[in-house]
């Protein structure tokens, strides 16, 4: 006899689940770790490092996590990895923030972008929580293609999904500017 399925709510839907990492997750984390170590090595030993690499690296990370990695971030093991990355980014930010070679035109350090990884990961989880509380279903990123009318979970995007994306991108843009 099968048990009846219950509607999704915060009471019967754990915020974090822990399940085995897929090969794709392991490859992604491994490649990102290699890229990160390469970036760290480059900035530690390059005579005249190009600060634009940090801009591309961090912007790519921030957008990748929300747009392409939204489902794996629901896994506690996966989230711990990215939280560790964010803490390392924050430590690297503390190192770079006062170095004159990393100042942008507005006087801010390009290292500020590394600080944002931690803030945006926490924001993502807050948006997930709001989505679960308000609509009783997981946050999902609306489709990147106008032809595809479903999200990654196979459901139509909701107003909350779009609003959360706008909130995330707005805060990301604000953090980018400061």
Buried (B, 14 or more C-beta within 10 A) or exposed (E): EEEEEEEEEEEEBEEBEEEEBEEEBEEBBEEBEEEBEEBEEEBEEEEEBEBEBBBEBBBEBBBEBBBEBBBBBBBBBBBEBBBEBBEBBBEBBEBBBEBEEBBEEEEBBBBBBBBBBBBBBEBBBBBBEBBBEBBEBBBBBBBEEEEEEEBBBEEEBBEBBEBBBEBBBEBBEEBBEE
